[in-house]
Amino acid sequence: MRISTLDPISLEDVTDVANAPFIMDGDLKIYFQSEANKAEYLDIPMHTGENSPGLKKIFDDIADCPITGSIN
């Protein structure tokens, strides 16, 4: 099993793993600093492929970014 103690929401290291909330994703255990961070992480929509609405939104958002220019 792999273990990640870097909270993916706060990007801070979780030091109290005995009491920290966590999720299992396959063979990866991900710790969070709080239940709120865990809930926020679980609410992130996952894309399911090239034609998924989540991935389309990411491409559309970056296409309108003045730093990257247009990809349309």
All heavy atoms as TSV, in Angstrom:
chain	resi	resn	atom	element	x	y	z
A	1	MET	N	N	0.840	-1.176	0.000
A	1	MET	CA	C	0.000	0.000	0.000
A	1	MET	C	C	0.890	1.246	0.000
A	1	MET	O	O	1.878	1.324	0.721
A	1	MET	CB	C	-0.908	0.005	1.230
A	1	MET	CG	C	-1.647	1.297	1.365
A	1	MET	SD	S	-2.815	1.518	2.748
A	1	MET	CE	C	-2.392	0.344	3.940
A	2	ARG	N	N	0.494	2.219	-0.813
A	2	ARG	CA	C	1.167	3.523	-0.820
A	2	ARG	C	C	0.382	4.456	0.090
A	2	ARG	O	O	-0.834	4.350	0.200
A	2	ARG	CB	C	1.222	4.084	-2.235
A	2	ARG	CG	C	2.068	3.230	-3.168
A	2	ARG	CD	C	2.103	3.766	-4.577
A	2	ARG	NE	N	0.750	3.870	-5.097
A	2	ARG	CZ	C	0.351	4.806	-5.958
A	2	ARG	NH1	N	1.181	5.707	-6.403
A	2	ARG	NH2	N	-0.893	4.835	-6.386
A	3	ILE	N	N	1.077	5.392	0.727
A	3	ILE	CA	C	0.450	6.327	1.659
A	3	ILE	C	C	0.857	7.746	1.288
A	3	ILE	O	O	2.034	8.026	1.078
A	3	ILE	CB	C	0.870	6.030	3.111
A	3	ILE	CG1	C	0.372	4.638	3.508
A	3	ILE	CG2	C	0.355	7.101	4.063
A	3	ILE	CD1	C	0.859	4.183	4.865
A	4	SER	N	N	-0.140	8.632	1.219
A	4	SER	CA	C	0.122	10.050	0.978
A	4	SER	C	C	-0.340	10.840	2.195
A	4	SER	O	O	-1.518	10.818	2.550
A	4	SER	CB	C	-0.623	10.544	-0.264
A	4	SER	OG	O	-0.458	11.948	-0.393
A	5	THR	N	N	0.592	11.537	2.819
A	5	THR	CA	C	0.241	12.381	3.960
A	5	THR	C	C	0.149	13.850	3.554
A	5	THR	O	O	-0.032	14.712	4.406
A	5	THR	CB	C	1.260	12.229	5.105
A	5	THR	OG1	O	2.550	12.560	4.622
A	5	THR	CG2	C	1.253	10.804	5.649
A	6	LEU	N	N	0.273	14.128	2.263
A	6	LEU	CA	C	0.105	15.499	1.765
A	6	LEU	C	C	-1.367	15.709	1.443
A	6	LEU	O	O	-1.908	15.094	0.518
A	6	LEU	CB	C	0.956	15.723	0.513
A	6	LEU	CG	C	0.898	17.132	-0.064
A	6	LEU	CD1	C	1.558	18.121	0.887
A	6	LEU	CD2	C	1.588	17.176	-1.410
A	7	ASP	N	N	-2.029	16.552	2.228
A	7	ASP	CA	C	-3.437	16.843	2.003
A	7	ASP	C	C	-3.581	17.485	0.621
A	7	ASP	O	O	-2.999	18.543	0.364
A	7	ASP	CB	C	-3.949	17.790	3.097
A	7	ASP	CG	C	-5.430	18.107	2.987
A	7	ASP	OD1	O	-5.920	18.373	1.886
A	7	ASP	OD2	O	-6.089	18.109	4.039
A	8	PRO	N	N	-4.333	16.881	-0.307
A	8	PRO	CA	C	-4.416	17.416	-1.665
A	8	PRO	C	C	-5.199	18.725	-1.777
A	8	PRO	O	O	-5.124	19.393	-2.799
A	8	PRO	CB	C	-5.113	16.297	-2.454
A	8	PRO	CG	C	-5.839	15.508	-1.436
A	8	PRO	CD	C	-5.059	15.628	-0.163
A	9	ILE	N	N	-5.897	19.112	-0.736
A	9	ILE	CA	C	-6.638	20.380	-0.752
A	9	ILE	C	C	-5.778	21.510	-0.189
A	9	ILE	O	O	-5.611	22.548	-0.814
A	9	ILE	CB	C	-7.961	20.253	0.029
A	9	ILE	CG1	C	-8.865	19.178	-0.606
A	9	ILE	CG2	C	-8.689	21.605	0.105
A	9	ILE	CD1	C	-9.246	19.422	-2.058
A	10	SER	N	N	-5.214	21.315	1.000
A	10	SER	CA	C	-4.410	22.381	1.626
A	10	SER	C	C	-2.962	22.355	1.169
A	10	SER	O	O	-2.246	23.329	1.354
A	10	SER	CB	C	-4.446	22.241	3.153
A	10	SER	OG	O	-3.752	21.059	3.547
A	11	LEU	N	N	-2.527	21.233	0.609
A	11	LEU	CA	C	-1.136	21.004	0.205
A	11	LEU	C	C	-0.175	21.110	1.391
A	11	LEU	O	O	0.976	21.490	1.240
A	11	LEU	CB	C	-0.719	21.944	-0.928
A	11	LEU	CG	C	-1.521	21.801	-2.210
A	11	LEU	CD1	C	-1.041	22.798	-3.257
A	11	LEU	CD2	C	-1.444	20.383	-2.750
A	12	GLU	N	N	-0.685	20.750	2.570
A	12	GLU	CA	C	0.137	20.719	3.773
A	12	GLU	C	C	0.243	19.278	4.257
A	12	GLU	O	O	-0.657	18.460	4.042
A	12	GLU	CB	C	-0.464	21.610	4.854
A	12	GLU	CG	C	-0.431	23.085	4.455
A	12	GLU	CD	C	-0.953	23.987	5.554
A	12	GLU	OE1	O	-1.034	23.533	6.721
A	12	GLU	OE2	O	-1.283	25.136	5.247
A	13	ASP	N	N	1.351	18.962	4.915
A	13	ASP	CA	C	1.585	17.618	5.404
A	13	ASP	C	C	0.701	17.328	6.620
A	13	ASP	O	O	0.587	18.155	7.522
A	13	ASP	CB	C	3.058	17.446	5.765
A	13	ASP	CG	C	3.444	15.988	5.917
A	13	ASP	OD1	O	2.980	15.164	5.096
A	13	ASP	OD2	O	4.207	15.670	6.830
A	14	VAL	N	N	0.080	16.175	6.618
A	14	VAL	CA	C	-0.737	15.724	7.746
A	14	VAL	C	C	0.192	14.997	8.716
A	14	VAL	O	O	0.812	14.003	8.355
A	14	VAL	CB	C	-1.861	14.791	7.266
A	14	VAL	CG1	C	-2.677	14.289	8.444
A	14	VAL	CG2	C	-2.747	15.503	6.244
A	15	THR	N	N	0.297	15.510	9.926
A	15	THR	CA	C	1.234	14.921	10.889
A	15	THR	C	C	0.559	13.968	11.867
A	15	THR	O	O	1.205	13.056	12.370
A	15	THR	CB	C	1.964	16.029	11.670
A	15	THR	OG1	O	0.993	16.876	12.293
A	15	THR	CG2	C	2.833	16.860	10.731
A	16	ASP	N	N	-0.720	14.156	12.140
A	16	ASP	CA	C	-1.438	13.306	13.096
A	16	ASP	C	C	-2.261	12.263	12.343
A	16	ASP	O	O	-3.489	12.307	12.325
A	16	ASP	CB	C	-2.326	14.169	13.986
A	16	ASP	CG	C	-3.013	13.363	15.082
A	16	ASP	OD1	O	-2.651	12.177	15.285
A	16	ASP	OD2	O	-3.935	13.915	15.710
A	17	VAL	N	N	-1.570	11.308	11.714
A	17	VAL	CA	C	-2.279	10.326	10.883
A	17	VAL	C	C	-3.140	9.373	11.724
A	17	VAL	O	O	-4.072	8.770	11.196
A	17	VAL	CB	C	-1.307	9.540	9.970
A	17	VAL	CG1	C	-0.677	10.457	8.951
A	17	VAL	CG2	C	-0.274	8.798	10.773
A	18	ALA	N	N	-2.866	9.264	13.006
A	18	ALA	CA	C	-3.681	8.395	13.855
A	18	ALA	C	C	-5.112	8.912	13.982
A	18	ALA	O	O	-6.046	8.137	14.168
A	18	ALA	CB	C	-3.047	8.265	15.233
A	19	ASN	N	N	-5.298	10.233	13.864
A	19	ASN	CA	C	-6.620	10.839	14.024
A	19	ASN	C	C	-7.131	11.523	12.767
A	19	ASN	O	O	-8.237	12.065	12.776
A	19	ASN	CB	C	-6.585	11.849	15.175
A	19	ASN	CG	C	-6.276	11.176	16.491
A	19	ASN	OD1	O	-6.965	10.242	16.890
A	19	ASN	ND2	N	-5.230	11.608	17.158
A	20	ALA	N	N	-6.358	11.526	11.714
A	20	ALA	CA	C	-6.731	12.250	10.494
A	20	ALA	C	C	-7.709	11.438	9.653
A	20	ALA	O	O	-7.607	10.214	9.564
A	20	ALA	CB	C	-5.485	12.558	9.672
A	21	PRO	N	N	-8.667	12.131	9.010
A	21	PRO	CA	C	-9.541	11.428	8.075
A	21	PRO	C	C	-8.742	10.989	6.849
A	21	PRO	O	O	-7.728	11.602	6.510
A	21	PRO	CB	C	-10.598	12.472	7.714
A	21	PRO	CG	C	-10.022	13.786	8.073
A	21	PRO	CD	C	-8.991	13.544	9.126
A	22	PHE	N	N	-9.204	9.936	6.199
A	22	PHE	CA	C	-8.500	9.438	5.019
A	22	PHE	C	C	-9.477	8.725	4.097
A	22	PHE	O	O	-10.616	8.427	4.479
A	22	PHE	CB	C	-7.372	8.485	5.414
A	22	PHE	CG	C	-7.842	7.213	6.050
A	22	PHE	CD1	C	-8.121	6.094	5.277
A	22	PHE	CD2	C	-8.016	7.127	7.419
A	22	PHE	CE1	C	-8.569	4.918	5.863
A	22	PHE	CE2	C	-8.451	5.963	8.016
A	22	PHE	CZ	C	-8.734	4.850	7.235
A	23	ILE	N	N	-9.036	8.472	2.886
A	23	ILE	CA	C	-9.774	7.627	1.951
A	23	ILE	C	C	-8.801	6.605	1.382
A	23	ILE	O	O	-7.585	6.808	1.397
A	23	ILE	CB	C	-10.435	8.422	0.798
A	23	ILE	CG1	C	-9.381	9.120	-0.061
A	23	ILE	CG2	C	-11.468	9.399	1.315
A	23	ILE	CD1	C	-9.915	9.637	-1.381
A	24	MET	N	N	-9.345	5.505	0.907
A	24	MET	CA	C	-8.565	4.502	0.201
A	24	MET	C	C	-8.947	4.581	-1.265
A	24	MET	O	O	-10.129	4.559	-1.605
A	24	MET	CB	C	-8.865	3.109	0.738
A	24	MET	CG	C	-8.432	2.877	2.166
A	24	MET	SD	S	-6.651	2.943	2.404
A	24	MET	CE	C	-6.091	1.628	1.355
A	25	ASP	N	N	-7.957	4.696	-2.130
A	25	ASP	CA	C	-8.179	4.703	-3.564
A	25	ASP	C	C	-7.287	3.617	-4.158
A	25	ASP	O	O	-6.101	3.849	-4.416
A	25	ASP	CB	C	-7.840	6.074	-4.148
A	25	ASP	CG	C	-8.187	6.192	-5.623
A	25	ASP	OD1	O	-8.731	5.222	-6.186
A	25	ASP	OD2	O	-7.911	7.247	-6.216
A	26	GLY	N	N	-7.853	2.431	-4.306
A	26	GLY	CA	C	-7.042	1.301	-4.736
A	26	GLY	C	C	-6.029	0.970	-3.660
A	26	GLY	O	O	-6.389	0.735	-2.512
A	27	ASP	N	N	-4.744	1.003	-4.027
A	27	ASP	CA	C	-3.698	0.723	-3.028
A	27	ASP	C	C	-3.094	2.006	-2.466
A	27	ASP	O	O	-2.022	1.988	-1.873
A	27	ASP	CB	C	-2.609	-0.175	-3.618
A	27	ASP	CG	C	-1.784	0.519	-4.687
A	27	ASP	OD1	O	-2.258	1.523	-5.246
A	27	ASP	OD2	O	-0.669	0.058	-4.975
A	28	LEU	N	N	-3.787	3.139	-2.628
A	28	LEU	CA	C	-3.310	4.438	-2.133
A	28	LEU	C	C	-4.194	4.915	-0.990
A	28	LEU	O	O	-5.424	4.988	-1.127
A	28	LEU	CB	C	-3.313	5.472	-3.256
A	28	LEU	CG	C	-2.941	6.903	-2.872
A	28	LEU	CD1	C	-1.514	6.972	-2.348
A	28	LEU	CD2	C	-3.125	7.826	-4.063
A	29	LYS	N	N	-3.579	5.241	0.124
A	29	LYS	CA	C	-4.278	5.817	1.281
A	29	LYS	C	C	-3.929	7.301	1.313
A	29	LYS	O	O	-2.753	7.657	1.428
A	29	LYS	CB	C	-3.833	5.118	2.568
A	29	LYS	CG	C	-4.619	5.489	3.796
A	29	LYS	CD	C	-4.180	4.615	4.977
A	29	LYS	CE	C	-5.130	4.703	6.128
A	29	LYS	NZ	N	-4.734	3.798	7.226
A	30	ILE	N	N	-4.954	8.160	1.234
A	30	ILE	CA	C	-4.756	9.611	1.205
A	30	ILE	C	C	-5.301	10.206	2.497
A	30	ILE	O	O	-6.484	10.048	2.806
A	30	ILE	CB	C	-5.473	10.254	0.002
A	30	ILE	CG1	C	-5.032	9.603	-1.304
A	30	ILE	CG2	C	-5.232	11.767	-0.020
A	30	ILE	CD1	C	-5.851	10.020	-2.517
A	31	TYR	N	N	-4.432	10.896	3.239
A	31	TYR	CA	C	-4.833	11.547	4.492
A	31	TYR	C	C	-5.207	13.005	4.239
A	31	TYR	O	O	-4.670	13.662	3.339
A	31	TYR	CB	C	-3.692	11.503	5.507
A	31	TYR	CG	C	-3.506	10.143	6.133
A	31	TYR	CD1	C	-2.549	9.263	5.661
A	31	TYR	CD2	C	-4.289	9.753	7.212
A	31	TYR	CE1	C	-2.371	8.015	6.239
A	31	TYR	CE2	C	-4.120	8.507	7.798
A	31	TYR	CZ	C	-3.165	7.648	7.314
A	31	TYR	OH	O	-2.995	6.419	7.881
A	32	PHE	N	N	-6.109	13.514	5.084
A	32	PHE	CA	C	-6.585	14.900	5.005
A	32	PHE	C	C	-6.441	15.558	6.366
A	32	PHE	O	O	-6.517	14.884	7.399
A	32	PHE	CB	C	-8.054	14.937	4.570
A	32	PHE	CG	C	-8.280	14.354	3.206
A	32	PHE	CD1	C	-8.502	12.997	3.046
A	32	PHE	CD2	C	-8.239	15.147	2.081
A	32	PHE	CE1	C	-8.693	12.438	1.801
A	32	PHE	CE2	C	-8.421	14.601	0.824
A	32	PHE	CZ	C	-8.648	13.249	0.681
A	33	GLN	N	N	-6.292	16.867	6.366
A	33	GLN	CA	C	-6.190	17.609	7.625
A	33	GLN	C	C	-7.532	17.730	8.327
A	33	GLN	O	O	-7.588	17.916	9.529
A	33	GLN	CB	C	-5.619	19.001	7.380
A	33	GLN	CG	C	-4.157	18.984	7.018
A	33	GLN	CD	C	-3.611	20.383	6.855
A	33	GLN	OE1	O	-4.241	21.238	6.254
A	33	GLN	NE2	N	-2.435	20.608	7.402
A	34	SER	N	N	-8.622	17.645	7.559
A	34	SER	CA	C	-9.949	17.806	8.162
A	34	SER	C	C	-10.990	17.057	7.329
A	34	SER	O	O	-10.754	16.726	6.160
A	34	SER	CB	C	-10.329	19.288	8.222
A	34	SER	OG	O	-10.485	19.793	6.902
A	35	GLU	N	N	-12.135	16.825	7.940
A	35	GLU	CA	C	-13.257	16.226	7.216
A	35	GLU	C	C	-13.731	17.155	6.101
A	35	GLU	O	O	-14.173	16.696	5.058
A	35	GLU	CB	C	-14.408	15.911	8.173
A	35	GLU	CG	C	-14.155	14.716	9.066
A	35	GLU	CD	C	-14.138	13.389	8.321
A	35	GLU	OE1	O	-14.661	13.290	7.197
A	35	GLU	OE2	O	-13.584	12.421	8.888
A	36	ALA	N	N	-13.622	18.469	6.333
A	36	ALA	CA	C	-14.026	19.439	5.302
A	36	ALA	C	C	-13.143	19.300	4.063
A	36	ALA	O	O	-13.641	19.347	2.930
A	36	ALA	CB	C	-13.955	20.863	5.851
A	37	ASN	N	N	-11.843	19.142	4.254
A	37	ASN	CA	C	-10.938	18.952	3.116
A	37	ASN	C	C	-11.238	17.640	2.396
A	37	ASN	O	O	-11.211	17.570	1.174
A	37	ASN	CB	C	-9.484	18.974	3.567
A	37	ASN	CG	C	-8.990	20.364	3.882
A	37	ASN	OD1	O	-9.764	21.314	3.921
A	37	ASN	ND2	N	-7.712	20.495	4.156
A	38	LYS	N	N	-11.521	16.599	3.170
A	38	LYS	CA	C	-11.870	15.304	2.575
A	38	LYS	C	C	-13.142	15.431	1.736
A	38	LYS	O	O	-13.201	14.952	0.604
A	38	LYS	CB	C	-12.055	14.262	3.679
A	38	LYS	CG	C	-12.487	12.907	3.182
A	38	LYS	CD	C	-12.682	11.946	4.356
A	38	LYS	CE	C	-13.378	10.681	3.942
A	38	LYS	NZ	N	-13.630	9.779	5.079
A	39	ALA	N	N	-14.160	16.108	2.275
A	39	ALA	CA	C	-15.422	16.299	1.550
A	39	ALA	C	C	-15.206	17.113	0.279
A	39	ALA	O	O	-15.768	16.805	-0.777
A	39	ALA	CB	C	-16.453	16.967	2.452
A	40	GLU	N	N	-14.387	18.161	0.375
A	40	GLU	CA	C	-14.099	18.982	-0.804
A	40	GLU	C	C	-13.407	18.146	-1.877
A	40	GLU	O	O	-13.735	18.239	-3.069
A	40	GLU	CB	C	-13.227	20.177	-0.420
A	40	GLU	CG	C	-12.958	21.131	-1.567
A	40	GLU	CD	C	-12.175	22.360	-1.161
A	40	GLU	OE1	O	-12.099	22.679	0.042
A	40	GLU	OE2	O	-11.622	23.020	-2.073
A	41	TYR	N	N	-12.459	17.323	-1.481
A	41	TYR	CA	C	-11.753	16.445	-2.419
A	41	TYR	C	C	-12.724	15.476	-3.091
A	41	TYR	O	O	-12.681	15.285	-4.305
A	41	TYR	CB	C	-10.663	15.682	-1.683
A	41	TYR	CG	C	-9.892	14.730	-2.559
A	41	TYR	CD1	C	-8.854	15.191	-3.368
A	41	TYR	CD2	C	-10.190	13.373	-2.578
A	41	TYR	CE1	C	-8.134	14.316	-4.179
A	41	TYR	CE2	C	-9.473	12.494	-3.374
A	41	TYR	CZ	C	-8.447	12.980	-4.174
A	41	TYR	OH	O	-7.751	12.111	-4.979
A	42	LEU	N	N	-13.605	14.889	-2.302
A	42	LEU	CA	C	-14.560	13.926	-2.858
A	42	LEU	C	C	-15.602	14.583	-3.760
A	42	LEU	O	O	-16.207	13.906	-4.592
A	42	LEU	CB	C	-15.241	13.151	-1.722
A	42	LEU	CG	C	-14.318	12.208	-0.953
A	42	LEU	CD1	C	-15.039	11.631	0.257
A	42	LEU	CD2	C	-13.784	11.103	-1.863
A	43	ASP	N	N	-15.796	15.894	-3.621
A	43	ASP	CA	C	-16.750	16.622	-4.467
A	43	ASP	C	C	-16.151	17.058	-5.803
A	43	ASP	O	O	-16.869	17.561	-6.658
A	43	ASP	CB	C	-17.294	17.856	-3.740
A	43	ASP	CG	C	-18.327	17.491	-2.690
A	43	ASP	OD1	O	-18.870	16.368	-2.750
A	43	ASP	OD2	O	-18.579	18.320	-1.797
A	44	ILE	N	N	-14.856	16.880	-5.996
A	44	ILE	CA	C	-14.226	17.255	-7.260
A	44	ILE	C	C	-14.735	16.314	-8.345
A	44	ILE	O	O	-14.599	15.097	-8.225
A	44	ILE	CB	C	-12.685	17.181	-7.172
A	44	ILE	CG1	C	-12.159	18.192	-6.154
A	44	ILE	CG2	C	-12.052	17.414	-8.552
A	44	ILE	CD1	C	-10.672	18.044	-5.861
A	45	PRO	N	N	-15.330	16.871	-9.406
A	45	PRO	CA	C	-15.834	15.989	-10.464
A	45	PRO	C	C	-14.681	15.323	-11.216
A	45	PRO	O	O	-13.673	15.955	-11.515
A	45	PRO	CB	C	-16.628	16.924	-11.379
A	45	PRO	CG	C	-16.115	18.284	-11.102
A	45	PRO	CD	C	-15.572	18.273	-9.693
A	46	MET	N	N	-14.855	14.058	-11.474
A	46	MET	CA	C	-13.847	13.305	-12.217
A	46	MET	C	C	-14.257	13.229	-13.679
A	46	MET	O	O	-15.435	13.058	-13.981
A	46	MET	CB	C	-13.707	11.890	-11.654
A	46	MET	CG	C	-13.268	11.852	-10.226
A	46	MET	SD	S	-11.608	12.508	-10.074
A	46	MET	CE	C	-11.606	12.989	-8.370
A	47	HIS	N	N	-13.299	13.370	-14.561
A	47	HIS	CA	C	-13.615	13.188	-15.976
A	47	HIS	C	C	-13.446	11.723	-16.325
A	47	HIS	O	O	-12.661	10.997	-15.723
A	47	HIS	CB	C	-12.761	14.085	-16.868
A	47	HIS	CG	C	-11.308	13.754	-16.888
A	47	HIS	ND1	N	-10.798	12.764	-17.670
A	47	HIS	CD2	C	-10.262	14.272	-16.213
A	47	HIS	CE1	C	-9.495	12.687	-17.496
A	47	HIS	NE2	N	-9.137	13.591	-16.604
A	48	THR	N	N	-14.227	11.284	-17.285
A	48	THR	CA	C	-14.222	9.860	-17.631
A	48	THR	C	C	-13.672	9.597	-19.011
A	48	THR	O	O	-13.751	8.491	-19.511
A	48	THR	CB	C	-15.648	9.288	-17.548
A	48	THR	OG1	O	-16.494	10.063	-18.411
A	48	THR	CG2	C	-16.173	9.345	-16.129
A	49	GLY	N	N	-13.132	10.597	-19.641
A	49	GLY	CA	C	-12.565	10.391	-20.962
A	49	GLY	C	C	-12.538	11.686	-21.740
A	49	GLY	O	O	-12.946	12.738	-21.268
A	50	GLU	N	N	-12.084	11.586	-22.964
A	50	GLU	CA	C	-11.888	12.767	-23.799
A	50	GLU	C	C	-13.169	13.562	-24.013
A	50	GLU	O	O	-13.142	14.777	-24.129
A	50	GLU	CB	C	-11.330	12.329	-25.151
A	50	GLU	CG	C	-10.914	13.476	-26.024
A	50	GLU	CD	C	-10.241	13.000	-27.280
A	50	GLU	OE1	O	-9.433	12.058	-27.211
A	50	GLU	OE2	O	-10.536	13.574	-28.328
A	51	ASN	N	N	-14.305	12.912	-24.052
A	51	ASN	CA	C	-15.575	13.596	-24.319
A	51	ASN	C	C	-16.372	13.885	-23.056
A	51	ASN	O	O	-17.552	14.201	-23.131
A	51	ASN	CB	C	-16.414	12.772	-25.294
A	51	ASN	CG	C	-15.746	12.664	-26.640
A	51	ASN	OD1	O	-15.198	13.642	-27.143
A	51	ASN	ND2	N	-15.748	11.488	-27.223
A	52	SER	N	N	-15.757	13.787	-21.897
A	52	SER	CA	C	-16.491	14.014	-20.661
A	52	SER	C	C	-16.742	15.500	-20.439
A	52	SER	O	O	-15.944	16.346	-20.843
A	52	SER	CB	C	-15.721	13.443	-19.476
A	52	SER	OG	O	-14.624	14.271	-19.158
A	53	PRO	N	N	-17.853	15.850	-19.787
A	53	PRO	CA	C	-18.139	17.260	-19.501
A	53	PRO	C	C	-17.068	17.904	-18.618
A	53	PRO	O	O	-16.736	19.069	-18.800
A	53	PRO	CB	C	-19.485	17.217	-18.772
A	53	PRO	CG	C	-20.078	15.893	-19.093
A	53	PRO	CD	C	-18.942	14.974	-19.368
A	54	GLY	N	N	-16.521	17.148	-17.653
A	54	GLY	CA	C	-15.497	17.708	-16.770
A	54	GLY	C	C	-14.243	18.092	-17.520
A	54	GLY	O	O	-13.675	19.173	-17.328
A	55	LEU	N	N	-13.785	17.207	-18.413
A	55	LEU	CA	C	-12.586	17.497	-19.188
A	55	LEU	C	C	-12.849	18.609	-20.197
A	55	LEU	O	O	-12.004	19.472	-20.411
A	55	LEU	CB	C	-12.112	16.225	-19.898
A	55	LEU	CG	C	-10.733	16.271	-20.519
A	55	LEU	CD1	C	-9.682	16.665	-19.493
A	55	LEU	CD2	C	-10.380	14.936	-21.142
A	56	LYS	N	N	-14.042	18.637	-20.803
A	56	LYS	CA	C	-14.393	19.710	-21.743
A	56	LYS	C	C	-14.345	21.062	-21.044
A	56	LYS	O	O	-13.847	22.039	-21.595
A	56	LYS	CB	C	-15.769	19.476	-22.346
A	56	LYS	CG	C	-16.158	20.548	-23.356
A	56	LYS	CD	C	-17.482	20.240	-23.991
A	56	LYS	CE	C	-17.946	21.266	-24.986
A	56	LYS	NZ	N	-17.381	22.565	-24.992
A	57	LYS	N	N	-14.840	21.119	-19.794
A	57	LYS	CA	C	-14.817	22.385	-19.050
A	57	LYS	C	C	-13.382	22.832	-18.805
A	57	LYS	O	O	-13.068	24.018	-18.933
A	57	LYS	CB	C	-15.549	22.245	-17.723
A	57	LYS	CG	C	-15.546	23.550	-16.916
A	57	LYS	CD	C	-16.295	23.417	-15.634
A	57	LYS	CE	C	-16.325	24.667	-14.806
A	57	LYS	NZ	N	-15.258	25.624	-14.960
A	58	ILE	N	N	-12.489	21.903	-18.480
A	58	ILE	CA	C	-11.084	22.257	-18.270
A	58	ILE	C	C	-10.492	22.843	-19.544
A	58	ILE	O	O	-9.838	23.891	-19.525
A	58	ILE	CB	C	-10.275	21.026	-17.811
A	58	ILE	CG1	C	-10.709	20.614	-16.406
A	58	ILE	CG2	C	-8.766	21.313	-17.851
A	58	ILE	CD1	C	-10.175	19.270	-15.973
A	59	PHE	N	N	-10.735	22.192	-20.683
A	59	PHE	CA	C	-10.225	22.703	-21.952
A	59	PHE	C	C	-10.829	24.059	-22.291
A	59	PHE	O	O	-10.135	24.961	-22.761
A	59	PHE	CB	C	-10.515	21.714	-23.085
A	59	PHE	CG	C	-9.652	20.485	-23.054
A	59	PHE	CD1	C	-10.178	19.258	-23.431
A	59	PHE	CD2	C	-8.331	20.525	-22.642
A	59	PHE	CE1	C	-9.395	18.112	-23.417
A	59	PHE	CE2	C	-7.541	19.388	-22.611
A	59	PHE	CZ	C	-8.081	18.175	-23.009
A	60	ASP	N	N	-12.134	24.216	-22.065
A	60	ASP	CA	C	-12.791	25.493	-22.353
A	60	ASP	C	C	-12.253	26.608	-21.469
A	60	ASP	O	O	-12.027	27.732	-21.930
A	60	ASP	CB	C	-14.306	25.372	-22.174
A	60	ASP	CG	C	-14.963	24.536	-23.260
A	60	ASP	OD1	O	-14.300	24.268	-24.294
A	60	ASP	OD2	O	-16.129	24.145	-23.076
A	61	ASP	N	N	-12.042	26.305	-20.190
A	61	ASP	CA	C	-11.509	27.320	-19.275
A	61	ASP	C	C	-10.113	27.767	-19.683
A	61	ASP	O	O	-9.802	28.954	-19.678
A	61	ASP	CB	C	-11.471	26.794	-17.838
A	61	ASP	CG	C	-12.848	26.653	-17.217
A	61	ASP	OD1	O	-13.826	27.166	-17.810
A	61	ASP	OD2	O	-12.944	26.025	-16.145
A	62	ILE	N	N	-9.256	26.827	-20.053
A	62	ILE	CA	C	-7.888	27.186	-20.425
A	62	ILE	C	C	-7.852	27.900	-21.778
A	62	ILE	O	O	-6.997	28.742	-22.025
A	62	ILE	CB	C	-6.959	25.950	-20.383
A	62	ILE	CG1	C	-5.493	26.381	-20.251
A	62	ILE	CG2	C	-7.128	25.084	-21.595
A	62	ILE	CD1	C	-5.123	27.002	-18.966
A	63	ALA	N	N	-8.823	27.589	-22.639
A	63	ALA	CA	C	-8.868	28.241	-23.948
A	63	ALA	C	C	-9.143	29.735	-23.816
A	63	ALA	O	O	-8.703	30.531	-24.648
A	63	ALA	CB	C	-9.936	27.588	-24.825
A	64	ASP	N	N	-9.854	30.125	-22.779
A	64	ASP	CA	C	-10.185	31.532	-22.569
A	64	ASP	C	C	-9.168	32.262	-21.705
A	64	ASP	O	O	-9.346	33.433	-21.411
A	64	ASP	CB	C	-11.571	31.644	-21.934
A	64	ASP	CG	C	-12.667	31.179	-22.862
A	64	ASP	OD1	O	-12.467	31.252	-24.088
A	64	ASP	OD2	O	-13.724	30.726	-22.360
A	65	CYS	N	N	-8.113	31.602	-21.288
A	65	CYS	CA	C	-7.113	32.202	-20.426
A	65	CYS	C	C	-6.189	33.111	-21.254
A	65	CYS	O	O	-5.618	32.670	-22.252
A	65	CYS	CB	C	-6.296	31.109	-19.734
A	65	CYS	SG	S	-4.982	31.750	-18.695
A	66	PRO	N	N	-6.001	34.359	-20.872
A	66	PRO	CA	C	-5.146	35.263	-21.640
A	66	PRO	C	C	-3.678	34.859	-21.626
A	66	PRO	O	O	-2.914	35.234	-22.516
A	66	PRO	CB	C	-5.350	36.623	-20.959
A	66	PRO	CG	C	-5.840	36.308	-19.603
A	66	PRO	CD	C	-6.593	35.010	-19.694
A	67	ILE	N	N	-3.270	34.075	-20.652
A	67	ILE	CA	C	-1.863	33.651	-20.573
A	67	ILE	C	C	-1.545	32.619	-21.642
A	67	ILE	O	O	-0.489	32.651	-22.265
A	67	ILE	CB	C	-1.535	33.106	-19.168
A	67	ILE	CG1	C	-1.671	34.223	-18.146
A	67	ILE	CG2	C	-0.154	32.496	-19.121
A	67	ILE	CD1	C	-1.561	33.765	-16.708
A	68	THR	N	N	-2.474	31.681	-21.868
A	68	THR	CA	C	-2.215	30.605	-22.820
A	68	THR	C	C	-2.654	30.933	-24.229
A	68	THR	O	O	-2.290	30.251	-25.161
A	68	THR	CB	C	-2.934	29.311	-22.379
A	68	THR	OG1	O	-4.338	29.564	-22.323
A	68	THR	CG2	C	-2.404	28.819	-21.065
A	69	GLY	N	N	-3.488	31.961	-24.367
A	69	GLY	CA	C	-4.007	32.269	-25.695
A	69	GLY	C	C	-5.148	31.344	-26.029
A	69	GLY	O	O	-5.656	30.605	-25.199
A	70	SER	N	N	-5.562	31.362	-27.255
A	70	SER	CA	C	-6.697	30.556	-27.672
A	70	SER	C	C	-6.254	29.240	-28.270
A	70	SER	O	O	-5.300	29.192	-29.050
A	70	SER	CB	C	-7.528	31.339	-28.697
A	70	SER	OG	O	-8.582	30.534	-29.153
A	71	ILE	N	N	-6.953	28.182	-27.903
A	71	ILE	CA	C	-6.703	26.890	-28.529
A	71	ILE	C	C	-7.888	26.492	-29.406
A	71	ILE	O	O	-7.928	25.409	-29.931
A	71	ILE	CB	C	-6.414	25.790	-27.485
A	71	ILE	CG1	C	-7.583	25.601	-26.549
A	71	ILE	CG2	C	-5.124	26.069	-26.756
A	71	ILE	CD1	C	-7.463	24.396	-25.629
A	72	ASN	N	N	-8.858	27.392	-29.523
A	72	ASN	CA	C	-10.041	27.109	-30.355
A	72	ASN	C	C	-9.793	27.462	-31.785
A	72	ASN	O	O	-9.126	28.303	-32.186
A	72	ASN	CB	C	-11.266	27.874	-29.828
A	72	ASN	CG	C	-11.665	27.381	-28.458
A	72	ASN	OD1	O	-11.517	26.199	-28.166
A	72	ASN	ND2	N	-12.173	28.262	-27.638
